[in-house]
Amino acid sequence: MIFVSMLDVIPGKVDELQKIINTIKVPKDIKIREFLSLFGKPDYILTFEAPSEEKALSFILKFVSVAVPKTSLGMPVEKK
């Protein structure tokens, strides 16, 4: 399953978020595809793979002390 999370950093928490990014231990069943910093809102986009919604939620909860996440399940677009 592919998930897309948009993270809006809580004002004053940028340094704490950077520390989490630098030190986070990604569980072996989570695969980060991309972690992008954006100019504008949202501040970051994280795309990752997880085996279930529960595992995805558990992973994203690591960021809630410093950012407001909005996460969606992504579905690949198939070419016809």
N, C-alpha and C positions, 0 to 999 in steps of 0.2 A: 504494500500500500504506500502511495506517495502522499505526503502532506506538505502543505505550504503554510508557513507561519509568517505573519506580518507583525513586527515588534515596534511599538512606539515606546521610546525610552521615557521613563518618568523623569521630570526635570530634576537636575542635580545628581542623577544616578549613572551618568555616562561612564565615569571611571570604574564604578562597581560592575557595570555590564562588561566592560572590557576585561576586567579581572576574571569574571565568570567565563567569558569566551576563551581566555588564555589558559584556564585551569580546568575546564569542564572535562569530566571523564565520560565519554560517550559510551553508553552500554553497547555490548557486542552485537545486539540485535537491531541497533539503530545505525543507519548509514546516512551520513550527511552528504547531500548532493552539492549544495551551494549554500554559502552564508554571505550575503551581500549587504554592504552598507550603501544607503541611498542618499541622494541629495533631495531632501523633501520628506514628506510623510508617505508611508511609514518610514521609520528610521532604518530598519533592517528587514530583509526578507531571508528566511531560512527554508530551504527545501530539503526534505529528508524522507527516508524510507523507514517504516516501522511495520512489524508484523500484525499490529492491531491498533484500534483506537485507544485502548487502555495504555499500551506501551507508548504511543505518541503523546498522550496526555501526561503521563509520568515524566517524559523527557522535557516537554515544554514547561512544566511546572518549575523547573530549575531556573527559569527566567523571570517569574512573576514578581520577585522582590525588587526588580529594577526596570521592568518593562511591562506594558500591557499587550499581551499576545492576542492575535485573532488567527485561528488556525482552520484551514479547510482541507478536505480530502481532494487530492488532484486525480484527475482521470486522463490518461493519455488520449490524444486525438489520433484516431486511426485514419490513414490515407486510404482512399478508395480507388 
